[in-house]
Amino acid sequence: MTHISNTKIKMETRTRTLVKTLIYRCWVLLSTYTLLVMTGQNLDEAIVPTIIINCVWMTSYYCYERLWTRIQWGKQ
């Protein structure tokens, strides 16, 4: 006998994905900046690559998260 659940799968909203992305990227931004300063970059030189790198990766991460919301594998 097969049991079919009546529970609905909650899909993640774009706003939730965006908020998760921004919070995560702020953490990574701080980590990247700290690492660059620790490896000898001065404070002014470290900020530009930190911002560029994180803008690229934030966009990539957001797209990746949105892609996974469409994949049904592993959802119950």
Stockholm file with secondary structure:
# STOCKHOLM 1.0

chainA/1-76         MTHISNTKIKMETRTRTLVKTLIYRCWVLLSTYTLLVMTGQNLDEAIVPTIIINCVWMTSYYCYERLWTRIQWGKQ
#=GR chainA/1-76 SS CCCCCCCCCCCCCHHHHHHHHHHHHHHHHHHHHHHHHHTTCCHHHHHHHHHHHHHHHHHHHHHHHHHHHHCCTTCC
#=GC SS_cons        CCCCCCCCCCCCCHHHHHHHHHHHHHHHHHHHHHHHHHTTCCHHHHHHHHHHHHHHHHHHHHHHHHHHHHCCTTCC
//
